Amino acid sequence: MTAIRSIRSWSFQRAVLGRRTLPALAVALLPAFIVAIGAWNGAWDGKRDAFDDFGFSIAPLCLYFVLPMLCMFSVLPTVGELYESSAISYFWTRPTPRWKVLLGIHQGSLLAFLSLTALGITAVVLIMAFANSNSNPPGDWMQRAFGLWLVMGVGGAAYGATCLFFAVWSKRSALWSIGVLIGWGAIVGALPGSLRNTSPHRYLFGLLRDWCGIENVKSGFFVPDPSPPSAWLSLLVLGGLVTIALFGSFAAANRRDVN
């Protein structure tokens, strides 16, 4: 466990310190930038309610865009740099099993993802709460914001593990990650029909509806879902994705040439 903690700390620092953090930070703060423009132009001075907009517009934006992009920025550069510099050979020749190295990288990247996500969501809530002409209790804002952060955390664990697999398995990890996380995730997950059942985004939206108190209505970015999955089913599916992706990473680490 000491090895996992050390690698987790190293991976976290690589993801949040230095210039490499700027793209990830920009993605995390994009929703706050959007709502700041809206507040500046008086979007919530009249009939529109910021609390509803947070649930029906900003939260889906976080799942459709911030989640996949931030996962890629948190995982791919760290692992890619190890392979490009051949520093991965150092880790593979240590007594520490390779699965512990990869698990530490996944955990460290997830902690970085959660930190940046918390910053972005907090900024959004502060701007929208102060700009809202319709007063909502602080507890309602905290519950909805915390629910979104939890959903993002579950999604970050699943998509982060997927990015880790592609980073270890392929030299074109960025292309694979974009295709799967955005193509299979955001795009397929937004299409009506049975194919959407295979997308993790459907189950993330199931958690979003349940944990954020958002009704299943056609509003904002939502696509009508006649039978949204329960929270337990969503956690089971997404947990299965984490397990499969991590074990795939462990298997790929033993096969990919590091020379």
Helices and strands as residue ranges (DSSP letters): H 2-16, H 21-40, H 50-53, I 54-58, H 59-61, I 62-66, H 67-84, H 88-92, H 98-131, H 138-169, H 173-177, I 178-187, G 188-190, G 194-198, H 200-211, H 231-253
